[in-house]
Amino acid sequence: MASGRCRHGRAEGNAPSADVLAAVRRLLEEGARRVSRAQRFCMGTADCCRFRLTGETPHVTLGEAWLAWKAWRASGRTRVELPDDGSCPFLSGEGRCMIYEGRPLACRTHFCVSAGGALPRRDVIDLIHGLEDMDAALGGDGACRLPEAVERLSRKSAGRGRK
């Protein structure tokens, strides 16, 4: 499901186990390997991170949102702020991804034009299905927009008093 509204189910406030996150990470890493084999490489323009500019926003499953949130927290941040300009909240002022190791499949498979465009869906459909299966197991309700998904996890964590 790719709705604009984030509905990551009942489990969004409970962090998945390390084993579940490792399984999600393996799927994402496989996506990055496939991009490399297809000889598509990030050009570092960060155009794909300016969602209003491209008209495209990556959608993530609950497992991907958790990895992104954990990468954000590992950088010392505790709150996600949605930028007014419609860009990715994880894009630094220097145009670099601040959650690079925790970026979702859509970001890893370069949906941006300057990197060659998205890999054909048939080349990553098994990864998508694996992430959807993990989402269901975590109590998620399907993929939703990256910024809102992670911002929602940050609000939940803030409400629990976590830093």
N, C-alpha and C positions, 0 to 999 in steps of 0.2 A: 504494500500500500504506500502511496506517495502523496499523502495529503499535506497541506501546508500547516495543519494544526498538529502539534506534538501530543500524542496520546500513548506514551510509553508505559501503559499498563500499571498494574498494582505493585510491581517489584522495583520501580525506579529508585526508591529510597534505600534499598538494601544492596550493598556492594556485592557483586558476584565473587565467587571464589577465585583464587589465583589460577586454578586449573581451567576454569571457564574462560578467564581473560587470556590465558596462554593459548587456548584453542582459537579464540577470536583473532589474536595476534598472528597465529600461524596462517589463517585464511588471508589476512591483510598482507602479510609478507609474500605469500604466493601471488597475490595480485601484483605486487611490485616486481616480482621476478618475471611475470608474464609481460609486463610493460617493457622491461629491459630487453627481453628476447625479441619483442616487436620493434626494438630500436626506437623507442619513443622516450625522450628525455626532457625533463623540466628545463625551460629556458630561463627561469628565474625572473620572469616579468611580473609575476603575481597577478596577472590579469584575471586568472580563473578565481582568485580570492576576492575579487570585486564583483559580488553577486549581482548588484544592480546593473553594472556595466555589461555583464555577460547574459543576464536574464536566467542564469542557472544557479541553483543552490544545491549542494550535495545533500542527499538524504541519508540518514544513518539508522542503523538498528540500535537497540538498547546496548548491546555489547560494544559496538563501536563508540557510542556516546560515552560509555564508562571508560574506555581506553583514552579517549580524548580528554575527558575530565581528569583522569589520573595524570596524564601528561601535563595538563594545565597546572594541577596542584604541585607536581614535581618541579615546576618552574618557579614555585614560591607564591603563586597566585591562589586566591581563595574565592574569587567572585568573577563571573563572566558578565561583561557589559556588552550589550548589542550596540554596535556603532550606528550613528545616525546616517552615515553615508552608504549603508547597505553592504559594506564589505565584511569579510569574515572577522569575527571577534578575535581570532587567533593570529591575525596578520600584524606583524610589528610595524612600527613607523618606518623601518628600513625595508619593508616589503618581504620579510622572511616569515616563514611559518614557525610559530612558537610552540607548536605541538607536533612537530615533524614526525617523531617516532610513534605518536599516537594518532596520526591522521587517518581518516576513514578510507574505505575502498575507493570511493569516487575520486578522492584527491590522489590516491596512489595510482589510479588508472588514467589519470590525466584527461579529465573531460574538457580541458581547455584546448583551444585551437592551436596556440603557439607550440604546444608539445605534440601536435599531430592529431588532436581530437581524441575522443573516447575510444577505447578498445571496443570492437564489436561485442555486443551483448553475449553472443554465442561463445565468445572466448572467456567470459567470466561468469556465466550463468551458474555453474556449479558452486562458485564462491558466494554468489548472491544467495543461492538456496541454502548453503551452509550457514550464512549469517542470519537468514530468516529463521532457520531451525533453532539457532542459538537464541534468537530474539524470543521465540515462542517459549523456549525452555526457561528463560529468565522472567517470563510473565509480561513481556512487551506486547505491543499491539500493532507492530509493523513499523516500517521506516518513517522517519519524519525529518524535517529540516535540521541540519547540523547546529546552527546557532541556538535555536530554541531548545533542542534536545539537551545540549550541554548546559545552557543557562538554567534550565529547569533543575538539572542535577545540582548545580551550584546553589540554587535557592534552597533545595532540600537539605543540603549539607550545612548551609548557613543556619537554617532553622534548627538543626540538631546541635549547633554550637561547635561544629568541626572547623578546623582551620586548614 
